Amino acid sequence: MNEPINFESLEWLSAILITPRNSTRLYSYPAEDSIGSITLDNTQCLHIAHLSTKQSRNLESCIELAVGMKAMVLANIATEADLVNGMRGVVTGIILDEREPPYLEVVNGVTMLRYPPAAVFFKPDGAMAVRLANLPEGLLPIIPQEAKFQADIGKNRCRTIT
């Protein structure tokens, strides 16, 4: 039998509840998978979505973000700024891609984006090695990056996915 959940535990006391009712907007956007400059078709996207995170180099098929959510960096982005794999912090701001339409679709309280954000502002839990001009101390912008991995896209065809 399962033990009852202890909502007074440290992990629950530090949890951030994201619902449409508490005015925190949850954003969701799909990965921009392509082979060269050609966007994957729906069948290929579905196949890629079923790959394990190890097979896709820790890349998800859909990303969800919200201001105030806790996050962890999964790659060495800027070692000189200590923005490295395993660093934990909080998302403090999101700048949407300029290609987004002025009115975004909301599904079950989740704002659906068509493109990855232009930037995500991240405040690490610890001290930072650098301070960027025109930004509050300890705040770092993260720009979505491109990664590549090999995948079988069906019919035994292996391609490099970007």
ABEGO torsion letter per residue (X at the ends): XBBBBBAABAAAAABBBBBAAAGBBBBBBBBBBBBEABBBBAAAAAAAAABBAAAAGGBBABBBBBBGBBBBBABBABAAAGBBBGBBBBBABBBBBAABBABBBBBGGBBBBABBBABBBBBBABBBABBBBGBBBGBBBBBBBBBBBBBBAEGGBBBBBX
